[in-house]
Amino acid sequence: MLQPVRPSTVLPAQRTPFTVTTADGQTLIGEVSAPLENYTGAILCLHPLPTAGGMMDSHVYKKAANRLPAMAGIEVIRFNSRGTSSEAGTSSGEFDNGISEKFDVEAMMSYCLDTLKLENLWVVGWSFGTDLALRHAKDPRVKGLILLSPPLRTSDLSDLQYWAADGRPVIALVPEHDDYLQPPQAIERFKPLTQVEIIPVSGAKHLWVGEPAVHRVLSEISKVIAPKRLPLPTEI
């Protein structure tokens, strides 16, 4: 008999811890959650602000790792940026408000593309992670960006202009009740990034709390990477 997908649901995947060393000598800890079969693509997850509790286990990313490999064939790569702790451990270094984190993002893209040799890799940023994506996830082999609750806190005009000139897809999920940037303001602020697709999500908040919000986020990610696997199940 089918049961509803719950926050605690963990589906089969090959889960492997790893460490990566950055160009400036910091050690990052993370985990790869790989599908057992029918690979469709991969996401590199850039987590929310660590000084506000953001980490690789922030709930949307933990649930993505627990579900998307089995539900959509999507490989999920999560890590703690410098100075950030989770149950898996602590990455070395200190939080630098998105500046030195450039080395973290670059090391992780290299790990995904050169070590794991992943195809159809997308970078997913959430809150602080969206600024890291816009500023630093510029490896030309990345297929595009998926932004969750972008505050545009440290990204500047030149970052938006870079992506506009680059032309790769940028999708932004903007909650109706976001604490920092709601859909009308997001549409205005993102105007320089001419190809951005802004998806307003009615009823949602910055932290995507609640199973309907999580299902929507994971569905939108799957729509980009593995559209043939939709709709994602709500019962298993």
TORTI-5920 format. One line per 5 residues: number of its first residue (from 1); their letters; for each residue x, y, z of N, C-alpha, C. Coordinates in pm, 1 decimal. Layout:
TORTI-5920
NUM) A) X Y Z X Y Z X Y Z | ...;
end
This chain:
TORTI-5920
1) MLQPV) 83.3 -119.2 0.0 0.0 0.0 0.0 87.4 125.0 0.0 | 53.1 221.2 -85.4 132.2 343.0 -95.5 119.7 427.0 30.5 | 233.0 494.3 63.2 236.9 586.0 176.6 277.0 723.6 125.9 | 228.1 831.3 189.6 268.3 965.9 147.1 418.9 986.7 163.6 | 477.7 1063.9 72.4 616.3 1107.5 90.7 619.2 1204.0 209.3;
6) RPSTV) 706.2 1176.2 304.0 715.8 1255.4 426.5 851.3 1324.8 433.5 | 866.1 1424.3 522.0 997.7 1488.8 535.7 1110.7 1390.6 564.4 | 1079.3 1279.0 629.4 1181.9 1180.7 665.6 1205.3 1074.4 559.3 | 1133.9 1080.8 447.1 1146.0 978.6 343.6 1287.4 975.3 284.3 | 1346.7 856.2 280.9 1478.1 836.0 219.5 1465.0 722.3 119.1;
11) LPAQR) 1491.3 751.8 -7.6 1478.6 653.1 -114.3 1616.5 601.2 -154.2 | 1623.2 488.1 -223.9 1753.3 427.8 -255.6 1841.6 517.3 -342.3 | 1969.8 518.2 -310.0 2072.3 588.9 -387.0 2207.8 538.3 -339.7 | 2311.6 566.4 -418.3 2449.0 539.7 -375.8 2501.6 667.1 -310.7 | 2520.5 665.5 -179.1 2559.1 785.3 -104.9 2704.7 772.4 -59.9;
16) TPFTV) 2786.5 870.2 -101.7 2930.9 861.7 -80.0 2983.7 992.9 -23.2 | 3043.0 990.6 96.7 3106.0 1112.7 147.3 3235.3 1142.1 71.6 | 3273.5 1270.2 69.3 3398.1 1306.7 1.7 3458.8 1429.4 69.0 | 3585.0 1454.0 38.8 3649.6 1581.3 72.5 3714.9 1636.0 -53.4 | 3718.2 1768.8 -61.7 3779.6 1838.3 -174.5 3868.6 1949.0 -118.3;
21) TTADG) 3985.7 1968.2 -176.2 4075.9 2075.0 -133.4 4068.6 2190.6 -232.7 | 4050.6 2310.2 -181.3 4039.5 2428.8 -266.0 4177.5 2478.8 -307.1 | 4179.5 2570.6 -402.2 4306.3 2625.7 -450.5 4379.8 2702.6 -341.5 | 4307.5 2752.7 -241.7 4374.2 2823.5 -131.3 4390.1 2735.2 -8.1 | 4377.9 2601.8 -25.4 4418.3 2509.4 78.7 4314.8 2471.1 181.7;
26) QTLIG) 4187.6 2504.9 160.5 4083.8 2464.1 254.8 4027.6 2326.7 215.6 | 3980.6 2253.4 315.9 3923.8 2121.0 294.1 3773.1 2128.0 312.3 | 3700.6 2094.3 206.6 3554.7 2096.8 207.7 3502.5 1954.8 221.4 | 3398.7 1937.5 304.5 3337.7 1805.1 318.7 3201.1 1806.0 251.2 | 3164.3 1690.8 197.3 3035.8 1683.7 128.3 2990.8 1540.8 107.6;
31) EVSAP) 2884.2 1525.5 30.5 2829.4 1393.6 0.0 2771.1 1393.7 -140.2 | 2794.3 1285.6 -212.0 2731.8 1261.4 -341.2 2619.9 1160.2 -321.0 | 2501.2 1191.1 -372.6 2389.7 1096.2 -375.2 2359.9 1066.0 -521.4 | 2398.1 946.8 -564.8 2390.1 910.8 -706.0 2277.5 810.7 -730.3 | 2207.8 823.9 -842.9 2103.5 725.2 -874.0 2162.7 588.1 -899.3;
36) LENYT) 2087.3 486.1 -864.3 2131.1 349.2 -888.1 2117.4 310.2 -1034.8 | 2031.1 380.9 -1107.4 2011.4 354.0 -1250.1 1945.2 475.1 -1313.7 | 1945.8 480.2 -1445.3 1873.1 580.5 -1523.2 1914.2 723.5 -1489.6 | 2046.9 748.2 -1490.2 2100.0 882.8 -1466.4 2046.7 981.5 -1570.2 | 2004.6 1098.8 -1524.4 1954.3 1202.6 -1615.2 2036.5 1330.8 -1611.6;
41) GAILC) 2105.0 1357.2 -1501.2 2179.4 1481.1 -1484.8 2217.0 1497.9 -1339.9 | 2272.4 1614.8 -1306.8 2322.1 1635.3 -1171.2 2303.7 1780.0 -1129.0 | 2295.9 1799.2 -996.5 2292.1 1934.4 -940.8 2401.8 1947.9 -835.2 | 2472.2 2059.3 -840.7 2565.5 2101.1 -736.9 2494.1 2204.0 -651.7 | 2476.5 2173.8 -522.5 2393.5 2255.4 -433.9 2478.8 2354.7 -355.2;
46) LHPLP) 2447.5 2482.2 -368.2 2513.6 2588.2 -291.2 2415.6 2634.5 -184.6 | 2453.2 2616.0 -58.4 2357.7 2625.9 52.3 2333.9 2769.6 99.4 | 2231.7 2788.8 183.1 2202.5 2921.7 237.7 2311.8 2972.0 332.7 | 2292.2 3091.6 383.5 2390.9 3164.1 463.1 2431.3 3085.6 588.3 | 2559.3 3048.9 600.1 2599.8 2969.2 716.1 2587.3 3044.2 848.1;
51) TAGGM) 2600.5 3175.2 847.9 2586.6 3251.3 971.7 2441.9 3256.5 1019.1 | 2348.6 3210.8 934.6 2208.1 3200.3 973.7 2163.2 3054.2 978.8 | 2259.3 2962.4 984.7 2227.3 2820.9 996.8 2229.2 2742.0 867.5 | 2261.6 2805.4 755.1 2266.7 2734.4 628.4 2383.2 2636.9 622.1 | 2360.5 2521.4 556.2 2461.7 2416.1 545.7 2415.2 2316.0 441.0;
56) MDSHV) 2497.5 2213.5 418.9 2463.3 2114.9 316.5 2336.4 2036.9 350.8 | 2302.0 2030.2 482.5 2181.3 1959.8 524.6 2059.7 2051.0 534.5 | 2068.6 2175.7 490.8 1948.9 2260.3 487.6 1838.9 2183.7 416.2 | 1717.1 2191.1 469.1 1617.6 2085.9 445.7 1585.5 2058.1 299.0 | 1578.3 2158.8 214.6 1545.7 2133.0 73.6 1654.4 2046.8 9.4;
61) YKKAA) 1780.6 2075.7 41.0 1890.0 2000.4 -18.5 1897.1 1858.7 38.4 | 1872.3 1843.9 167.0 1870.7 1710.0 226.7 1760.7 1625.8 161.7 | 1644.3 1686.1 141.8 1533.6 1612.5 79.6 1561.9 1585.4 -67.5 | 1628.9 1677.3 -134.4 1669.1 1651.5 -272.9 1760.2 1529.7 -280.1 | 1858.4 1522.7 -189.2 1950.4 1409.5 -188.2 1878.8 1279.9 -152.3;
66) NRLPA) 1776.4 1290.0 -68.6 1702.8 1171.2 -26.0 1605.2 1119.9 -131.4 | 1565.7 1205.7 -225.4 1457.2 1168.5 -316.6 1494.2 1171.2 -464.8 | 1565.7 1274.5 -508.2 1580.0 1295.1 -652.9 1658.5 1185.8 -725.1 | 1759.2 1121.3 -662.6 1824.6 1013.0 -736.7 1726.9 903.3 -777.9 | 1637.0 865.3 -687.9 1541.3 758.6 -719.2 1424.0 809.3 -800.9;
71) MAGIE) 1375.1 927.6 -768.1 1254.3 978.5 -834.5 1281.4 1027.8 -976.1 | 1400.1 1087.0 -998.4 1424.6 1154.2 -1126.0 1559.1 1121.4 -1188.3 | 1635.4 1031.0 -1128.7 1766.1 997.7 -1184.6 1867.8 1108.8 -1173.5 | 1845.6 1203.0 -1081.9 1933.6 1319.7 -1067.3 2035.2 1294.1 -956.8 | 2162.0 1312.0 -988.7 2269.6 1302.0 -890.3 2278.4 1434.1 -814.1;
76) VIRFN) 2286.9 1425.6 -682.6 2284.3 1544.5 -597.5 2417.2 1554.4 -523.4 | 2488.1 1665.7 -544.3 2616.2 1688.4 -479.3 2599.1 1804.3 -382.2 | 2618.3 1774.3 -254.3 2606.5 1875.4 -149.2 2741.0 1889.4 -78.0 | 2770.6 2007.9 -26.9 2893.8 2027.6 49.4 2875.0 2145.3 143.8 | 2960.7 2151.3 245.3 2966.0 2266.7 333.8 3071.4 2363.9 283.6;
81) SRGTS) 3034.4 2487.6 260.8 3132.7 2588.9 225.0 3224.9 2615.3 344.4 | 3330.5 2686.5 322.4 3434.1 2706.3 425.1 3376.3 2755.9 558.0 | 3422.6 2692.0 665.8 3378.8 2731.0 798.3 3239.8 2685.4 835.8 | 3178.6 2600.9 754.1 3040.0 2559.1 776.2 3035.7 2415.6 828.4 | 2944.8 2392.5 923.5 2932.5 2260.6 987.1 2796.5 2199.1 959.5;
86) SEAGT) 2794.7 2066.5 954.9 2671.3 1989.1 949.1 2699.1 1857.3 1020.0 | 2601.6 1768.4 1016.7 2620.8 1637.0 1078.5 2739.1 1562.5 1017.8 | 2765.7 1588.0 892.0 2875.2 1518.5 823.8 3013.3 1570.1 864.3 | 3019.2 1689.7 923.6 3146.9 1746.4 963.7 3156.7 1894.2 929.5 | 3276.6 1948.6 949.2 3301.2 2091.2 930.2 3406.9 2112.8 823.7;
91) SSGEF) 3377.9 2198.7 728.3 3478.8 2238.7 630.9 3573.7 2339.2 695.7 | 3699.9 2332.6 660.3 3798.6 2422.2 721.3 3781.8 2564.2 668.7 | 3852.8 2656.4 731.3 3846.7 2795.7 689.4 3740.2 2873.7 763.0 | 3718.7 2995.4 716.6 3624.1 3085.8 779.4 3531.5 3145.9 676.2 | 3407.6 3169.8 717.5 3309.3 3237.9 633.8 3365.3 3371.8 586.1;
96) DNGIS) 3346.3 3401.7 456.7 3401.7 3525.5 399.9 3297.0 3601.4 318.7 | 3170.4 3583.0 351.8 3061.1 3658.5 289.9 3061.2 3649.6 137.8 | 3101.9 3533.1 86.6 3092.6 3510.5 -57.0 3215.6 3548.0 -136.3 | 3321.2 3595.5 -70.5 3441.9 3637.7 -143.8 3535.7 3519.0 -163.6 | 3595.9 3469.7 -53.7 3683.5 3353.2 -66.5 3605.9 3227.0 -103.6;
101) EKFDV) 3474.3 3228.7 -83.7 3393.0 3114.6 -125.3 3401.6 3089.4 -275.7 | 3455.8 3185.7 -348.4 3484.5 3164.7 -491.1 3567.5 3037.6 -510.9 | 3667.3 3017.3 -423.1 3752.5 2898.9 -434.7 3673.6 2771.2 -406.9 | 3575.7 2780.9 -315.6 3492.9 2664.2 -284.1 3411.3 2623.0 -406.5 | 3345.5 2720.8 -467.4 3259.4 2691.8 -582.1 3343.1 2636.8 -697.3;
106) EAMMS) 3457.6 2697.6 -722.1 3541.8 2651.7 -832.4 3595.2 2510.3 -807.2 | 3633.8 2481.1 -682.5 3682.8 2346.7 -651.2 3572.8 2243.0 -667.2 | 3451.2 2280.2 -629.1 3341.0 2185.2 -638.4 3298.1 2163.1 -783.7 | 3299.9 2266.4 -864.4 3269.1 2246.3 -1006.5 3372.8 2155.0 -1070.4 | 3499.4 2174.8 -1035.5 3604.8 2088.6 -1088.6 3585.4 1944.5 -1042.8;
111) YCLDT) 3547.5 1925.7 -915.9 3523.0 1790.7 -864.1 3410.6 1723.2 -942.5 | 3302.8 1796.4 -964.2 3188.4 1739.3 -1036.5 3222.8 1706.7 -1181.0 | 3295.1 1796.1 -1246.1 3316.1 1784.8 -1389.9 3441.1 1704.4 -1425.6 | 3548.1 1720.9 -1347.1 3674.6 1656.6 -1380.6 3695.1 1523.9 -1307.5 | 3649.8 1515.5 -1182.4 3666.8 1392.2 -1105.3 3549.1 1297.7 -1126.3;
116) LKLEN) 3427.9 1347.4 -1100.3 3309.3 1263.8 -1119.2 3269.3 1251.1 -1265.9 | 3315.4 1347.5 -1347.4 3286.4 1349.6 -1491.9 3135.2 1347.2 -1519.2 | 3064.6 1432.4 -1447.5 2919.8 1439.2 -1460.6 2879.5 1513.9 -1586.5 | 2776.2 1465.0 -1649.0 2717.9 1533.3 -1765.1 2585.9 1596.7 -1724.8 | 2548.7 1700.1 -1797.0 2424.3 1773.1 -1769.2 2422.4 1823.0 -1625.1;
121) LWVVG) 2531.2 1893.2 -1587.2 2544.0 1947.2 -1451.8 2486.7 2088.2 -1444.9 | 2397.9 2109.2 -1348.8 2340.3 2240.2 -1318.7 2380.1 2281.2 -1177.6 | 2397.7 2410.5 -1156.9 2425.5 2462.1 -1022.8 2296.0 2517.6 -965.5 | 2261.5 2468.8 -845.2 2143.0 2516.4 -775.0 2188.4 2596.4 -653.2 | 2148.5 2721.9 -646.0 2178.3 2804.0 -530.5 2051.1 2835.4 -454.5;
126) WSFGT) 2064.2 2845.4 -322.6 1950.2 2881.4 -238.2 1993.5 2997.0 -149.7 | 1923.8 3110.8 -159.7 1950.9 3229.0 -78.5 2096.9 3273.2 -97.9 | 2179.8 3272.3 6.3 2322.1 3304.1 -7.1 2385.8 3227.0 -122.2 | 2343.3 3103.3 -139.9 2397.3 3022.3 -248.2 2365.8 3074.4 -386.6 | 2257.4 3152.6 -400.9 2227.6 3209.8 -532.7 2329.7 3316.4 -569.5;
131) DLALR) 2375.0 3393.3 -469.6 2479.4 3491.4 -497.3 2610.3 3422.0 -531.4 | 2641.8 3312.5 -461.1 2762.0 3236.4 -497.9 2752.2 3187.1 -641.6 | 2633.5 3140.0 -680.7 2616.3 3088.6 -817.1 2635.3 3199.5 -920.3 | 2568.2 3311.1 -899.6 2575.6 3420.8 -996.2 2716.6 3478.6 -1005.7 | 2788.2 3482.6 -894.8 2921.1 3544.8 -893.1 3032.1 3449.8 -935.8;
136) HAKDP) 3018.1 3320.4 -900.5 3134.8 3232.6 -910.0 3115.1 3105.4 -991.3 | 2992.9 3066.5 -1024.5 2970.4 2937.3 -1092.3 2974.8 2954.5 -1243.6 | 3086.5 3004.1 -1294.8 3093.2 3046.7 -1434.0 3169.1 2949.4 -1523.7 | 3199.6 2830.0 -1473.0 3263.2 2729.4 -1558.5 3174.5 2705.8 -1681.4 | 3230.7 2717.8 -1801.6 3147.6 2707.2 -1922.1 3083.7 2570.6 -1942.1;
141) RVKGL) 3128.1 2468.8 -1867.3 3071.1 2334.8 -1882.2 2941.9 2316.4 -1801.9 | 2917.2 2406.2 -1708.1 2790.5 2403.4 -1634.1 2678.6 2442.4 -1729.5 | 2566.1 2369.6 -1723.6 2458.2 2392.9 -1819.3 2377.9 2518.7 -1790.5 | 2368.1 2557.3 -1662.5 2291.8 2675.3 -1626.1 2272.5 2680.2 -1476.4 | 2194.5 2779.9 -1431.1 2172.1 2802.9 -1289.2 2023.7 2790.0 -1256.1;
146) ILLSP) 1996.4 2733.5 -1138.2 1861.8 2732.6 -1081.6 1872.5 2801.2 -946.1 | 1800.4 2911.0 -929.8 1812.9 2995.2 -810.6 1686.0 2984.7 -726.9 | 1702.6 2951.9 -598.5 1591.1 2942.2 -504.9 1597.5 3059.8 -408.2 | 1492.0 3139.2 -403.4 1484.7 3253.6 -312.4 1604.4 3347.3 -327.3 | 1631.7 3397.1 -448.0 1749.9 3483.5 -464.4 1729.0 3619.0 -397.3;
151) PLRTS) 1821.1 3660.2 -306.1 1808.9 3793.1 -245.2 1882.8 3902.0 -323.0 | 1971.2 3860.0 -414.9 2059.5 3955.1 -483.9 2126.6 4047.2 -382.8 | 2187.3 3984.9 -282.1 2248.1 4059.6 -171.4 2389.8 4105.1 -203.7 | 2469.4 4016.0 -263.6 2607.9 4053.0 -294.8 2638.3 4046.9 -443.9 | 2548.0 3991.6 -524.7 2567.0 3996.4 -670.1 2549.7 4140.2 -717.3;
156) DLSDL) 2629.4 4179.4 -814.1 2614.0 4315.8 -865.3 2576.7 4313.4 -1013.3 | 2564.1 4431.1 -1069.9 2518.5 4444.8 -1208.3 2607.6 4367.1 -1304.0 | 2738.2 4368.5 -1278.4 2829.9 4301.1 -1370.9 2805.3 4150.3 -1373.8 | 2763.8 4092.0 -1261.6 2732.9 3949.3 -1260.4 2611.5 3918.8 -1347.0 | 2508.0 4001.4 -1333.6 2389.1 3981.2 -1416.1 2421.1 4001.9 -1563.4;
161) QYWAA) 2503.9 4101.0 -1592.7 2542.3 4126.7 -1731.8 2626.5 4012.3 -1787.8 | 2710.2 3951.7 -1703.6 2788.8 3836.8 -1747.8 2696.8 3726.1 -1797.0 | 2597.0 3691.1 -1715.7 2508.5 3581.1 -1753.4 2422.4 3617.8 -1873.6 | 2385.1 3743.7 -1884.7 2308.4 3786.0 -2002.0 2391.2 3766.7 -2129.4 | 2517.1 3807.7 -2124.6 2604.4 3791.6 -2240.8 2635.7 3645.3 -2267.4;
166) DGRPV) 2647.4 3567.8 -2160.9 2679.1 3426.0 -2172.9 2565.5 3348.9 -2240.2 | 2442.0 3379.2 -2199.4 2325.7 3321.8 -2265.3 2275.0 3189.6 -2209.5 | 2347.7 3129.8 -2114.8 2298.6 3004.4 -2058.2 2171.5 3028.9 -1975.5 | 2088.8 2924.6 -1958.2 1963.2 2942.2 -1885.9 1986.3 2975.9 -1738.2 | 1905.8 3066.7 -1689.1 1901.2 3098.0 -1545.5 1754.8 3098.8 -1505.5;
171) IALVP) 1718.5 3010.5 -1413.4 1580.0 2998.6 -1367.2 1576.3 3040.5 -1221.0 | 1485.2 3129.1 -1184.3 1475.4 3178.1 -1047.1 1336.5 3148.9 -991.8 | 1331.3 3069.9 -884.3 1206.0 3044.7 -813.5 1194.7 3147.3 -701.4 | 1094.0 3233.1 -709.8 1080.8 3344.4 -616.4 951.5 3329.4 -536.3 | 962.2 3307.4 -404.1 842.6 3290.4 -322.9 759.5 3418.6 -314.2;
176) EHDDY) 629.6 3400.0 -314.1 538.1 3513.5 -302.5 565.9 3594.2 -175.4 | 595.5 3523.6 -66.6 613.6 3589.7 63.5 759.7 3589.2 107.6 | 850.7 3600.5 11.1 993.2 3600.4 44.5 1026.6 3717.2 136.8 | 1121.6 3692.6 228.5 1161.7 3795.9 323.6 1248.7 3903.1 259.5 | 1310.6 3873.7 146.1 1411.2 3963.9 91.3 1377.2 4017.7 -47.3;
181) LQPPQ) 1328.1 3931.9 -135.8 1299.7 3975.3 -272.6 1177.7 3899.7 -322.0 | 1066.2 3971.3 -333.5 941.5 3910.4 -378.3 927.8 3926.8 -530.0 | 837.4 3853.3 -592.9 834.5 3850.2 -739.9 834.5 3986.2 -809.5 | 754.2 4085.4 -769.5 757.7 4213.0 -843.3 896.2 4278.4 -838.8 | 961.7 4273.6 -722.1 1095.1 4333.0 -710.7 1198.3 4249.1 -786.8;
186) AIERF) 1180.0 4117.5 -784.0 1273.7 4030.6 -855.4 1269.7 4057.4 -1005.4 | 1152.0 4073.6 -1058.5 1138.5 4102.4 -1201.9 1214.8 4229.7 -1237.7 | 1206.4 4329.3 -1151.9 1275.4 4456.4 -1177.2 1426.5 4440.5 -1161.6 | 1469.1 4376.4 -1053.0 1612.1 4365.5 -1024.0 1685.0 4277.7 -1125.5 | 1616.2 4178.1 -1179.1 1679.9 4085.6 -1272.0 1675.2 4133.3 -1417.7;
191) KPLTQ) 1622.0 4250.8 -1442.7 1607.8 4296.9 -1582.5 1737.7 4291.6 -1662.7 | 1853.6 4322.9 -1604.6 1976.5 4314.2 -1684.9 2007.7 4172.7 -1733.0 | 1956.7 4070.8 -1663.0 1980.4 3932.1 -1703.6 1864.6 3893.2 -1794.7 | 1881.0 3922.9 -1919.7 1766.9 3927.5 -2011.3 1698.5 3793.0 -2032.6 | 1772.7 3681.8 -2020.0 1710.0 3551.8 -2047.4 1658.9 3483.1 -1920.8;
196) VEIIP) 1665.9 3549.9 -1805.5 1622.0 3485.9 -1681.6 1474.0 3447.2 -1690.8 | 1441.5 3329.1 -1637.4 1302.9 3286.4 -1625.0 1265.4 3294.9 -1477.8 | 1183.7 3391.2 -1443.3 1141.6 3407.6 -1304.1 1010.0 3334.0 -1284.9 | 1007.2 3244.5 -1187.6 888.6 3165.0 -1157.8 835.6 3206.1 -1020.6 | 731.4 3289.6 -1015.7 672.6 3323.6 -886.2 601.5 3202.0 -828.4;
201) VSGAK) 617.6 3179.2 -699.4 555.5 3063.8 -634.3 459.8 3115.3 -527.6 | 332.6 3106.9 -556.4 231.8 3161.6 -466.5 230.1 3084.2 -335.3 | 215.7 3157.1 -227.4 206.1 3098.8 -95.2 337.2 3059.2 -31.8 | 445.3 3058.8 -108.0 573.9 3010.5 -56.4 648.0 3120.3 18.5 | 739.0 3077.0 107.5 824.8 3167.7 182.6 971.1 3135.8 153.2;
206) HLWVG) 1059.5 3221.7 202.7 1201.4 3213.8 171.3 1260.7 3076.1 199.5 | 1215.1 3012.1 307.1 1274.8 2885.7 350.7 1203.9 2763.0 295.1 | 1100.6 2781.5 213.3 1032.1 2669.4 148.2 987.1 2563.9 250.3 | 926.9 2610.5 358.5 883.1 2519.9 464.6 753.0 2451.1 423.2 | 743.0 2322.2 453.6 622.2 2245.8 423.7 640.4 2157.0 302.7;
211) EPAVH) 577.4 2041.3 305.5 593.3 1944.2 198.0 547.6 1996.6 62.0 | 436.4 2072.6 51.8 399.6 2125.7 -80.4 507.3 2215.5 -140.6 | 572.2 2297.1 -57.9 677.6 2385.3 -108.5 797.7 2305.0 -155.3 | 835.2 2202.9 -77.6 948.9 2119.0 -116.4 918.3 2045.6 -246.3 | 799.0 1990.0 -257.0 760.6 1918.5 -379.1 767.7 2011.1 -500.1;
216) RVLSE) 726.1 2135.6 -483.0 730.9 2230.7 -594.2 875.2 2257.5 -636.8 | 963.4 2278.3 -539.4 1103.3 2304.3 -572.4 1165.2 2184.4 -644.4 | 1146.0 2065.7 -590.3 1205.5 1946.8 -652.7 1145.5 1920.0 -789.9 | 1017.8 1953.1 -806.7 953.5 1937.4 -938.0 1010.9 2034.8 -1039.0 | 1034.9 2159.7 -996.7 1090.7 2258.8 -1089.5 1233.9 2221.8 -1128.8;
221) ISKVI) 1311.6 2169.2 -1033.8 1446.3 2121.8 -1067.4 1437.9 2007.3 -1168.2 | 1347.8 1914.3 -1143.7 1332.5 1799.9 -1233.8 1280.7 1842.5 -1370.5 | 1197.3 1944.0 -1373.5 1145.4 1994.8 -1500.8 1258.2 2042.7 -1591.2 | 1363.4 2099.1 -1529.4 1478.9 2147.2 -1605.3 1567.5 2030.5 -1649.6 | 1593.7 1937.2 -1558.9 1696.5 1836.2 -1581.2 1640.1 1704.9 -1634.3;
226) APKRL) 1524.2 1666.1 -1584.7 1467.9 1534.9 -1619.1 1317.6 1545.6 -1639.9 | 1273.9 1624.0 -1739.8 1130.3 1649.0 -1755.5 1048.4 1522.8 -1779.5 | 1110.0 1420.2 -1838.2 1034.8 1297.2 -1864.4 1001.9 1220.0 -1737.6 | 1064.4 1257.5 -1626.4 1037.6 1188.8 -1499.8 924.9 1254.8 -1419.4 | 866.9 1359.7 -1473.0 754.8 1425.6 -1406.6 624.1 1353.1 -1439.2;
231) PLPTE) 523.7 1362.9 -1350.4 528.6 1431.4 -1221.4 599.8 1346.2 -1116.6 | 666.3 1415.1 -1022.2 727.5 1342.5 -912.0 618.5 1284.9 -823.0 | 638.4 1165.1 -772.5 534.9 1104.4 -688.7 519.3 1175.9 -555.3 | 399.0 1178.3 -505.1 372.4 1225.2 -369.3 344.6 1110.1 -275.4 | 336.7 988.3 -333.9 321.7 866.2 -255.5 419.1 762.5 -308.0;
236) I) 467.6 677.1 -221.2 563.1 574.5 -262.2 524.8 440.7 -199.3;
end
